[in-house]
Amino acid sequence: MKISKQLVKVIGLTMVMLLVSAAPVAAQQKYGGPPNLTNVSFSGAALGAGLGMGITIFGAGFGLGKIGSAALEAMARQPEVAGRVQTAMLIIAAMLEGATLASVILCFLVGGAASF
């Protein structure tokens, strides 16, 4: 059985994420002991907000690329409707950017509310 390079990358990134997210478990206080105020651990909300922002930006870039390539292809096939295609493309791109901005702001607010 041959293992692809992409599968190895996915497994490696999964292991890294598991090790990074295990920090809060390792930083737990012992039961009944005094609070240790010098420990700083990762917060799950902050980690989720960062991942959410990255996925949002990646998705927006992919979507805008698909919109642009489809619009250019349509304009090349039928130059007489280029104005209507361009108008529709700009409207769709603006709606995509609005949804992306709302998602990034939400992720930023969730990450900012997380305590360390």
C-alpha positions as CSV (number, residue, x, y, z in Angstrom):
1,M,0.0,0.0,0.0
2,K,1.5,3.3,-1.1
3,I,1.0,6.3,1.2
4,S,0.6,9.7,-0.6
5,K,2.5,12.8,0.3
6,Q,-0.7,14.6,1.0
7,L,-1.9,12.0,3.5
8,V,1.4,12.3,5.3
9,K,1.0,16.1,5.5
10,V,-2.5,15.8,6.8
11,I,-1.4,13.3,9.5
12,G,1.5,15.6,10.5
13,L,-0.7,18.7,10.8
14,T,-3.2,16.7,12.8
15,M,-0.5,15.6,15.2
16,V,0.8,19.2,15.6
17,M,-2.8,20.4,16.3
18,L,-3.3,17.7,18.9
19,L,0.0,18.6,20.6
20,V,-0.8,22.4,20.6
21,S,-4.3,21.9,21.9
22,A,-3.1,19.6,24.7
23,A,-1.5,22.5,26.6
24,P,-4.6,23.3,28.7
25,V,-4.7,19.7,30.0
26,A,-1.0,19.8,30.9
27,A,-1.5,23.1,32.7
28,Q,-4.3,22.0,35.1
29,Q,-3.8,22.6,38.8
30,K,-3.7,19.8,41.3
31,Y,-6.9,19.3,43.3
32,G,-6.9,21.3,46.5
33,G,-3.6,23.1,45.8
34,P,-2.9,26.8,45.7
35,P,-3.6,28.6,42.5
36,N,-0.6,28.9,40.2
37,L,-0.8,32.3,38.6
38,T,2.3,31.9,36.5
39,N,0.8,29.3,34.1
40,V,-0.3,30.5,30.8
41,S,-2.1,28.0,28.6
42,F,-3.8,28.2,25.3
43,S,-7.5,28.9,25.3
44,G,-9.7,26.8,23.0
45,A,-11.7,29.9,22.0
46,A,-8.6,31.7,20.9
47,L,-7.3,28.7,19.0
48,G,-10.7,28.2,17.3
49,A,-11.0,31.9,16.4
50,G,-7.5,31.8,14.8
51,L,-8.4,28.7,12.8
52,G,-11.7,30.2,11.8
53,M,-10.1,33.4,10.5
54,G,-7.6,31.4,8.5
55,I,-10.3,29.2,6.9
56,T,-12.5,32.2,6.2
57,I,-9.7,34.0,4.4
58,F,-8.7,30.9,2.5
59,G,-12.3,30.3,1.4
60,A,-12.8,33.9,0.4
61,G,-9.6,33.9,-1.8
62,F,-10.7,30.7,-3.4
63,G,-14.2,32.0,-4.1
64,L,-13.0,35.3,-5.5
65,G,-10.6,33.4,-7.8
66,K,-13.4,31.2,-9.1
67,I,-15.7,34.2,-9.6
68,G,-12.9,36.1,-11.5
69,S,-12.0,33.1,-13.7
70,A,-15.6,32.3,-14.6
71,A,-16.3,36.0,-15.4
72,L,-13.3,36.3,-17.6
73,E,-14.2,33.1,-19.4
74,A,-17.7,34.3,-20.0
75,M,-16.5,37.6,-21.3
76,A,-14.0,35.9,-23.7
77,R,-16.8,33.6,-25.0
78,Q,-19.4,36.4,-25.5
79,P,-17.8,39.9,-25.6
80,E,-21.1,41.6,-26.2
81,V,-22.4,40.7,-22.7
82,A,-19.2,41.8,-20.9
83,G,-20.9,44.7,-19.2
84,R,-23.6,42.6,-17.6
85,V,-21.2,39.9,-16.6
86,Q,-18.9,42.4,-15.0
87,T,-21.8,44.0,-13.1
88,A,-22.9,40.6,-11.8
89,M,-19.4,39.6,-10.9
90,L,-18.9,42.8,-8.9
91,I,-22.2,42.3,-7.0
92,I,-21.3,38.7,-6.1
93,A,-17.7,39.6,-5.1
94,A,-19.1,42.4,-2.8
95,M,-21.5,40.0,-1.2
96,L,-18.7,37.5,-0.7
97,E,-16.4,40.1,0.9
98,G,-19.2,41.2,3.2
99,A,-19.7,37.7,4.5
100,T,-16.0,37.3,4.9
101,L,-15.6,40.5,6.8
102,A,-18.5,39.5,9.1
103,S,-16.9,36.1,9.8
104,V,-13.5,37.6,10.5
105,I,-15.0,40.2,12.9
106,L,-16.9,37.5,14.7
107,C,-13.7,35.3,15.0
108,F,-11.8,38.4,16.2
109,L,-14.4,39.1,18.9
110,V,-14.5,35.5,20.1
111,G,-10.7,35.4,20.2
112,G,-10.5,38.7,22.0
113,A,-12.9,37.5,24.7
114,A,-10.8,34.4,25.4
115,S,-8.8,34.5,28.5
116,F,-5.3,33.1,28.9
